[in-house]
Amino acid sequence: MAREEVDKRGQTVMVGKGSAYDLYLTRELQYASIARAPTSPAVVESFLAQGADVAAGVRQQLLADARRFGGLRMLDGHFMLIRQAMGLPKSRGAAAQTYLAYFVEQMKATGFVAAALQRHGIEGAAVAGPGDR
């Protein structure tokens, strides 16, 4: 099944209830229906148990589940990107904002983020480039 085949009448997409994928696909899908697993980590198990056509979620979790359950395949590419962010209260002022931006850049530049991804077995994730916002 190709990505363009997903949004068709009669197709069911399993997502984690309240996840970013749930919110996005609820807005974007015109024809396929959405089924909701109680949590994002339960998506593939619910997908298999309920006989849904497609499971949508974080690629790393889906890859791990595909290995665990077997007989599953991943579609090429992606249907959305989640741009992670950090924030702080406005009351902290410009100096805190500047420091936070510096801290994030240092964590990326020193390899800390890449090492953390590797240490935790996160596959398929990429560290944002310098200055990416």
Backbone as CSV, one residue per row, in Angstrom:
resi,resn,N_x,N_y,N_z,CA_x,CA_y,CA_z,C_x,C_y,C_z
1,MET,0.858,-1.185,0.000,0.000,0.000,0.000,0.896,1.237,0.000
2,ALA,0.688,2.119,-0.929,1.430,3.370,-1.004,0.718,4.433,-0.176
3,ARG,1.467,5.475,0.181,0.891,6.537,1.018,-0.380,7.124,0.425
4,GLU,-0.390,7.321,-0.888,-1.578,7.936,-1.508,-2.794,7.017,-1.459
5,GLU,-2.572,5.750,-1.174,-3.684,4.805,-1.063,-4.319,4.792,0.327
6,VAL,-3.710,5.459,1.273,-4.195,5.413,2.658,-5.508,6.164,2.828
7,ASP,-5.619,7.362,2.272,-6.813,8.186,2.487,-7.912,7.813,1.492
8,LYS,-8.491,6.657,1.711,-9.586,6.167,0.855,-10.702,5.637,1.733
9,ARG,-11.903,5.736,1.224,-13.049,5.169,1.941,-12.790,3.695,2.221
10,GLY,-13.139,3.264,3.411,-12.952,1.870,3.785,-11.617,1.571,4.446
11,GLN,-10.672,2.520,4.396,-9.381,2.336,5.062,-9.488,2.829,6.503
12,THR,-8.841,2.129,7.421,-8.800,2.553,8.822,-7.353,2.757,9.233
13,VAL,-7.075,3.920,9.818,-5.740,4.274,10.281,-5.751,4.273,11.807
14,MET,-4.856,3.496,12.410,-4.747,3.425,13.868,-3.709,4.435,14.339
15,VAL,-4.078,5.249,15.324,-3.170,6.240,15.910,-3.268,6.159,17.426
16,GLY,-2.306,6.751,18.113,-2.380,6.876,19.563,-3.315,8.018,19.911
17,LYS,-4.251,7.763,20.790,-5.250,8.770,21.169,-4.570,10.041,21.686
18,GLY,-4.926,11.176,21.076,-4.419,12.472,21.504,-3.012,12.794,21.046
19,SER,-2.391,11.899,20.276,-1.022,12.146,19.807,-1.018,13.217,18.718
20,ALA,0.170,13.697,18.389,0.297,14.666,17.300,-0.234,14.071,15.998
21,TYR,-0.038,12.768,15.811,-0.520,12.102,14.599,-2.045,12.060,14.580
22,ASP,-2.642,11.828,15.733,-4.101,11.845,15.847,-4.628,13.217,15.434
23,LEU,-4.068,14.261,16.005,-4.535,15.619,15.710,-4.339,15.963,14.234
24,TYR,-3.180,15.638,13.704,-2.882,15.948,12.305,-3.799,15.181,11.354
25,LEU,-3.891,13.865,11.552,-4.689,13.055,10.632,-6.177,13.343,10.762
26,THR,-6.628,13.712,11.945,-8.032,14.097,12.122,-8.354,15.296,11.232
27,ARG,-7.411,16.219,11.108,-7.606,17.393,10.246,-7.434,17.055,8.773
28,GLU,-6.492,16.180,8.449,-6.075,15.992,7.061,-6.789,14.886,6.290
29,LEU,-7.146,13.803,6.953,-7.780,12.705,6.215,-9.190,13.095,5.803
30,GLN,-9.515,12.848,4.551,-10.844,13.176,4.050,-11.741,11.956,3.959
31,TYR,-11.172,10.790,3.700,-11.983,9.604,3.429,-11.737,8.451,4.402
32,ALA,-10.502,8.203,4.756,-10.192,7.098,5.667,-10.716,7.423,7.063
33,SER,-10.995,6.385,7.820,-11.437,6.598,9.201,-10.254,6.404,10.143
34,ILE,-10.378,6.974,11.329,-9.319,6.889,12.332,-9.814,6.041,13.491
35,ALA,-8.975,5.102,13.906,-9.217,4.336,15.128,-8.125,4.746,16.108
36,ARG,-8.460,4.804,17.380,-7.516,5.312,18.371,-7.137,4.251,19.398
37,ALA,-5.837,3.980,19.469,-5.292,3.118,20.516,-5.221,3.951,21.788
38,PRO,-5.258,3.327,22.962,-5.236,4.107,24.202,-3.974,4.946,24.375
39,THR,-2.836,4.474,23.844,-1.570,5.206,23.932,-0.796,5.005,22.637
40,SER,0.196,5.841,22.401,1.030,5.669,21.209,1.804,4.349,21.217
41,PRO,2.387,3.931,22.360,3.081,2.641,22.350,2.164,1.448,22.061
42,ALA,0.856,1.618,22.201,-0.089,0.520,21.962,-0.640,0.514,20.539
43,VAL,-0.142,1.396,19.671,-0.705,1.523,18.323,-0.621,0.217,17.537
44,VAL,0.547,-0.388,17.449,0.700,-1.576,16.602,-0.089,-2.748,17.168
45,GLU,-0.055,-2.919,18.471,-0.834,-4.000,19.080,-2.326,-3.814,18.790
46,SER,-2.823,-2.578,18.920,-4.231,-2.289,18.623,-4.516,-2.452,17.134
47,PHE,-3.594,-2.012,16.302,-3.690,-2.154,14.845,-3.886,-3.623,14.471
48,LEU,-3.084,-4.492,15.061,-3.188,-5.923,14.772,-4.465,-6.521,15.352
49,ALA,-4.780,-6.166,16.588,-5.954,-6.743,17.257,-7.255,-6.338,16.577
50,GLN,-7.319,-5.085,16.086,-8.562,-4.587,15.505,-8.610,-4.710,13.981
51,GLY,-7.523,-5.165,13.384,-7.514,-5.346,11.935,-7.534,-4.056,11.147
52,ALA,-6.920,-3.002,11.678,-6.843,-1.737,10.941,-5.945,-1.927,9.718
53,ASP,-6.038,-1.013,8.773,-5.262,-1.108,7.540,-3.878,-0.491,7.657
54,VAL,-3.759,0.547,8.479,-2.523,1.304,8.598,-2.325,1.696,10.053
55,ALA,-1.075,1.677,10.505,-0.722,2.198,11.827,0.129,3.445,11.607
56,ALA,-0.186,4.525,12.304,0.562,5.776,12.162,1.145,6.160,13.509
57,GLY,2.409,6.567,13.496,3.045,6.968,14.742,4.497,7.319,14.527
58,VAL,5.232,7.385,15.618,6.653,7.699,15.577,7.383,6.543,14.888
59,ARG,8.142,6.873,13.875,8.827,5.852,13.072,9.624,4.890,13.947
60,GLN,10.337,5.395,14.936,11.174,4.538,15.763,10.340,3.497,16.506
61,GLN,9.206,3.911,17.042,8.325,2.976,17.745,7.752,1.952,16.771
62,LEU,7.337,2.410,15.599,6.779,1.494,14.606,7.821,0.487,14.117
63,LEU,9.068,0.941,13.919,10.131,0.022,13.504,10.385,-1.036,14.570
64,ALA,10.448,-0.604,15.821,10.666,-1.556,16.919,9.523,-2.561,16.985
65,ASP,8.298,-2.087,16.835,7.141,-2.989,16.874,7.114,-3.922,15.670
66,ALA,7.535,-3.434,14.508,7.571,-4.285,13.314,8.541,-5.443,13.529
67,ARG,9.669,-5.169,14.178,10.622,-6.243,14.486,10.036,-7.201,15.524
68,ARG,9.354,-6.647,16.503,8.808,-7.464,17.594,7.682,-8.375,17.112
69,PHE,6.779,-7.855,16.305,5.617,-8.629,15.871,5.859,-9.395,14.571
70,GLY,6.717,-8.888,13.703,6.994,-9.544,12.428,5.825,-9.432,11.455
71,GLY,6.115,-9.656,10.187,5.079,-9.641,9.165,4.537,-8.264,8.830
72,LEU,5.223,-7.218,9.242,4.778,-5.844,8.985,5.823,-5.138,8.138
73,ARG,5.406,-4.090,7.441,6.363,-3.302,6.671,6.057,-1.826,6.847
74,MET,7.079,-1.020,6.654,6.950,0.426,6.762,6.793,1.014,5.371
75,LEU,5.942,2.011,5.256,5.849,2.762,4.005,7.067,3.668,3.908
76,ASP,7.549,3.908,2.708,8.674,4.811,2.510,8.257,6.240,2.832
77,GLY,9.226,7.045,3.192,8.985,8.462,3.444,8.242,8.708,4.743
78,HIS,7.612,9.860,4.809,6.862,10.242,6.007,5.661,11.077,5.582
79,PHE,4.664,11.152,6.449,3.496,11.961,6.108,3.476,13.263,6.886
80,MET,4.327,13.387,7.880,4.454,14.647,8.614,5.761,14.630,9.386
81,LEU,6.215,15.808,9.775,7.385,15.949,10.629,6.954,16.674,11.888
82,ILE,7.491,16.243,13.003,7.220,16.942,14.254,8.483,17.699,14.621
83,ARG,8.375,18.996,14.600,9.520,19.835,14.947,9.506,20.055,16.454
84,GLN,10.448,19.427,17.141,10.536,19.547,18.592,10.970,20.965,18.963
85,ALA,10.604,21.396,20.150,10.932,22.755,20.574,11.134,22.805,22.082
86,MET,11.763,23.864,22.531,11.895,24.155,23.961,11.390,25.573,24.162
87,GLY,10.915,25.851,25.337,10.422,27.191,25.623,10.605,27.536,27.087
88,LEU,10.352,28.782,27.403,10.424,29.244,28.779,9.486,30.425,28.950
89,PRO,9.104,30.726,30.186,8.186,31.850,30.410,8.793,33.175,29.933
90,LYS,7.963,34.061,29.391,8.432,35.379,28.958,9.095,36.135,30.104
91,SER,8.627,35.871,31.314,9.158,36.589,32.477,10.642,36.320,32.703
92,ARG,11.192,35.291,32.087,12.620,34.977,32.250,13.508,35.954,31.484
93,GLY,12.954,36.654,30.507,13.694,37.689,29.805,14.557,37.198,28.659
94,ALA,15.146,38.172,27.970,15.934,37.901,26.768,17.205,37.123,27.073
95,ALA,17.818,37.370,28.226,19.064,36.664,28.557,18.821,35.162,28.677
96,ALA,17.718,34.784,29.290,17.394,33.358,29.425,17.110,32.748,28.058
97,GLN,16.424,33.489,27.205,16.138,33.001,25.854,17.439,32.786,25.085
98,THR,18.347,33.737,25.206,19.643,33.622,24.538,20.406,32.415,25.061
99,TYR,20.398,32.228,26.387,21.098,31.080,26.963,20.478,29.766,26.494
100,LEU,19.164,29.684,26.471,18.503,28.450,26.050,18.886,28.105,24.608
101,ALA,18.876,29.108,23.729,19.272,28.873,22.335,20.721,28.390,22.270
102,TYR,21.600,28.999,23.059,23.009,28.593,23.120,23.130,27.157,23.621
103,PHE,22.407,26.834,24.687,22.438,25.494,25.276,22.024,24.439,24.248
104,VAL,20.932,24.684,23.548,20.451,23.730,22.546,21.506,23.539,21.458
105,GLU,22.082,24.637,20.974,23.113,24.536,19.934,24.325,23.756,20.436
106,GLN,24.719,23.972,21.688,25.853,23.241,22.254,25.559,21.747,22.366
107,MET,24.364,21.404,22.780,23.993,19.990,22.922,24.018,19.286,21.565
108,LYS,23.636,20.012,20.511,23.698,19.437,19.164,25.146,19.362,18.682
109,ALA,25.888,20.468,18.835,27.243,20.566,18.292,28.229,19.614,18.965
110,THR,28.077,19.375,20.255,29.012,18.499,20.972,28.718,17.025,20.758
111,GLY,27.615,16.723,20.091,27.260,15.330,19.864,26.432,14.717,20.975
112,PHE,26.071,15.522,21.986,25.289,14.997,23.108,23.957,14.419,22.641
113,VAL,23.260,15.149,21.772,21.945,14.689,21.312,22.095,13.411,20.492
114,ALA,23.054,13.386,19.574,23.275,12.182,18.759,23.633,10.992,19.641
115,ALA,24.479,11.214,20.647,24.868,10.128,21.552,23.672,9.632,22.357
116,ALA,22.814,10.547,22.783,21.619,10.148,23.545,20.685,9.310,22.676
117,LEU,20.526,9.696,21.421,19.694,8.907,20.509,20.265,7.503,20.355
118,GLN,21.570,7.418,20.181,22.213,6.110,20.021,22.123,5.298,21.312
119,ARG,22.391,5.929,22.435,22.366,5.246,23.738,20.999,4.634,24.025
120,HIS,19.949,5.287,23.586,18.594,4.812,23.851,18.026,3.978,22.701
121,GLY,18.862,3.680,21.708,18.429,2.816,20.615,17.415,3.449,19.686
122,ILE,17.434,4.775,19.578,16.494,5.480,18.709,17.042,5.455,17.287
123,GLU,16.340,4.765,16.407,16.759,4.657,15.014,15.902,5.567,14.141
124,GLY,16.512,6.120,13.104,15.755,6.892,12.136,15.536,8.346,12.511
125,ALA,16.021,8.782,13.663,15.881,10.188,14.056,17.140,10.933,13.635
126,ALA,16.990,12.195,13.299,18.127,13.010,12.894,18.228,14.224,13.804
127,VAL,19.444,14.611,14.113,19.682,15.816,14.902,19.587,17.012,13.967
128,ALA,18.846,18.023,14.369,18.698,19.233,13.557,20.056,19.886,13.344
129,GLY,20.217,20.516,12.198,21.464,21.192,11.891,21.647,22.452,12.724
130,PRO,22.841,23.031,12.678,23.106,24.248,13.436,22.128,25.360,13.065
131,GLY,21.569,25.989,14.062,20.673,27.114,13.846,19.280,26.772,13.374
132,ASP,18.989,25.489,13.136,17.632,25.110,12.711,16.645,25.443,13.811
133,ARG,15.574,26.102,13.421,14.536,26.460,14.392,13.203,26.020,13.881
